[in-house]
Structures are given as C-alpha cells and as structure tokens.
Amino acid sequence: MLINTENAIIKYSDKGKPFPYDKLFYATVEPYILEFKNCRLDRLTNDDAARCLARIFKKMEVNGVPVLEFFKEDLDGWKDLDQYTKTTNLAVLIAKDIFCCFDKNRYDENGEFEVCDRLYCINKDGTKDYIYVEEYEKSGRFGKKKLTAESQYFKQLMEFNAQGRLPRKKD
C-alpha cells in the first residue's frame, strides 16, 4: 500500500503547521475502509467508523505482531473511553509512527526527518500489504534516478523486518 506523497498533507506540510496524522492515515487505508463499508470514513456515523477502524486494526500488524497485541497497554489505558475515541486514538498513534518522516515539525536540528523502528501492514488472507513509500528522484548530470530519502528509510525498514531486527514489543 503506497503512501501518496502527492497528498496535500505531505506536499504542503511545513514547520509550524499542524500535521493531520489521522487524515493521512485514513487516506492511506481508504481501500480497506471502502471494502468494509463502501463509503469514506468521514461520511460514516461514529459507531460505524469505530467498527470499520476496529476491523482494519484486527488485520493490521506491526513488525509481524498484531497491532492490538502490540498496543495492548495503550488500549488498556483507554478502557474508560468510548469505542470511537479508542479507535481514533489508536489511528493517530499508528499514523505518528508511519508518517513521522513527513512531518517537518519533527525534524531534528540537522534538518533530518524523524524515524521509527516500526513497519505496518494489513494482513489480508495471509498476504501482507505493507504501508511504504517508493519514490524516485533524479540525481547527477545524466538524470539517473535514485530512491528518495524517505523511500530509502522504508526500504531499510522492510529489510530489517525481513531479518527480524525490528522490535516485537513496545518499549
């Protein structure tokens, strides 16, 4: 599942502007939202949106571990919240991991984007649909294409995941 880097949220993000993680997450997983409800998330009632997101989270994995198991402590801490708030909180938590490299507010003092050691996918009938970026930019005089820095970051996450080097428990 490719992240659309042409999305206005990414394209026009700037330091000092709020970065709407939840909207970018919903846009990225929209094919799964449409599969469950045949409607965009913003057109659903809170109850239907919560059910739809919960179904997606049940199929999601982070570093090969089910998302609901990986974030069990966070979910337990939200036990007094209604289902809609729990699912949207989890969506933001996940989105901050996935899209941290695009949020210019999280760049360090050297201008480097933030990274995370978590790789997410949706496991659909045994086939893992990873959330990643694969984008190229021209380099050098001859217009040779190379992966963007964000794409290299996601490629490295995929390699680390294949090698079993990503954490399987939340720190």
C-alpha positions in Angstrom: 0.0 0.0 0.0 1.9 3.0 -1.3 1.7 6.3 0.6 0.6 9.0 -1.7 3.3 11.7 -1.3 1.3 14.0 -3.6 -1.3 14.2 -0.9 -1.7 17.9 0.1 -1.0 17.0 3.7 2.5 15.8 2.8 3.1 18.2 -0.1 2.3 21.4 1.7 3.4 20.4 5.2 5.7 22.9 6.8 7.3 23.6 10.2 4.9 25.2 12.5 1.8 23.9 10.7 -0.2 21.1 12.3 0.3 17.8 10.7 -3.1 15.9 10.5 -1.9 12.3 11.0 -5.3 10.9 11.2 -6.5 12.2 7.9 -3.3 10.9 6.2 -3.8 7.5 7.8 -7.5 7.4 6.6 -6.5 8.4 3.1 -3.8 5.7 3.0 -6.0 2.8 4.2 -9.1 4.1 2.3 -9.2 1.0 0.1 -9.8 -1.1 3.2 -12.4 1.3 4.6 -14.3 1.2 1.3 -14.0 -2.6 1.3 -15.7 -2.8 4.7 -18.2 0.0 4.5 -18.3 1.1 0.8 -18.1 4.6 2.0 -15.5 7.1 3.0 -14.8 7.3 6.8 -15.9 10.9 7.1 -19.4 10.0 5.9 -19.9 7.3 8.5 -21.5 7.7 11.9 -19.1 7.5 14.8 -20.3 3.9 15.6 -19.8 2.7 12.0 -16.4 4.5 11.8 -15.3 2.8 15.0 -16.4 -0.6 13.8 -14.7 -0.1 10.4 -11.4 1.0 12.0 -11.6 -1.9 14.5 -11.9 -4.3 11.6 -8.8 -2.8 10.0 -6.8 -2.9 13.2 -7.7 -6.6 13.7 -6.0 -7.3 10.4 -3.0 -4.9 10.9 0.4 -6.0 12.1 3.4 -4.0 13.3 6.8 -5.7 12.9 4.9 -9.0 12.4 2.9 -8.7 15.6 -0.9 -7.9 15.6 -1.4 -4.2 16.3 -4.0 -4.9 19.0 -1.4 -7.0 20.9 1.5 -4.6 20.3 -0.5 -1.6 21.7 -2.4 -3.6 24.4 -1.1 -1.3 27.2 -2.3 1.8 25.4 -5.7 0.3 24.7 -6.0 -0.9 28.3 -5.3 2.7 29.4 -8.2 3.9 27.3 -10.7 1.4 28.7 -12.9 4.3 30.0 -13.2 5.9 26.6 -15.9 5.1 24.1 -15.1 2.8 21.1 -14.9 5.7 18.6 -12.3 7.6 20.7 -10.3 4.5 21.3 -10.1 3.6 17.6 -9.3 7.2 16.5 -6.6 7.5 19.3 -5.1 4.2 18.0 -5.2 5.5 14.4 -3.3 8.7 15.4 -0.7 6.6 17.4 -0.1 4.3 14.4 -0.1 7.3 12.0 2.6 9.1 14.0 4.9 6.0 13.5 4.1 5.6 9.8 4.2 9.3 8.7 6.8 10.7 11.1 9.3 11.2 8.3 7.0 13.6 6.5 6.2 15.9 9.5 8.6 18.8 9.3 7.7 19.7 12.9 9.6 16.6 13.9 12.8 17.2 12.0 15.9 17.4 14.2 18.4 20.3 14.5 20.3 19.0 11.4 17.2 19.0 9.2 16.9 15.2 9.3 13.5 13.6 9.4 12.4 11.5 12.4 12.5 7.7 12.0 10.7 4.9 13.8 11.5 1.2 14.2 8.0 0.0 13.3 6.7 -1.3 10.0 3.0 -1.7 9.5 1.0 -3.9 7.2 -2.5 -5.1 6.7 -2.6 -8.9 6.6 -5.3 -9.9 4.2 -5.8 -13.6 3.9 -2.1 -14.3 4.5 -0.9 -11.6 2.1 0.8 -8.7 3.8 0.1 -5.3 2.3 2.9 -3.1 3.7 2.5 0.6 4.1 5.5 2.2 2.5 6.9 4.8 0.0 8.7 4.0 -3.2 9.5 7.3 -4.9 12.5 8.2 -7.1 14.3 11.4 -7.8 16.8 12.4 -10.4 20.4 12.6 -9.3 23.6 13.6 -11.2 24.1 15.1 -14.6 22.7 12.1 -16.5 19.3 12.1 -14.8 19.9 8.7 -13.1 17.1 8.0 -10.7 17.6 7.1 -7.1 15.2 6.4 -4.2 14.2 9.5 -2.1 15.5 9.6 1.5 12.0 8.6 2.7 11.9 5.7 0.3 15.3 4.5 1.5 14.1 4.7 5.0 11.1 2.5 4.3 13.2 0.1 2.2 15.6 -0.3 5.2 12.6 -0.9 7.5 11.5 -3.7 5.1 15.0 -5.2 5.1 15.2 -5.0 8.9 11.8 -6.6 9.2 12.7 -9.5 6.9 15.8 -10.0 9.0 13.8 -10.0 12.3 15.7 -6.9 13.6 12.6 -4.8 14.4 11.2 -4.8 18.0 8.3 -7.1 18.6 7.3 -5.4 21.8 6.6 -1.8 22.6 9.2 -0.1 24.7 
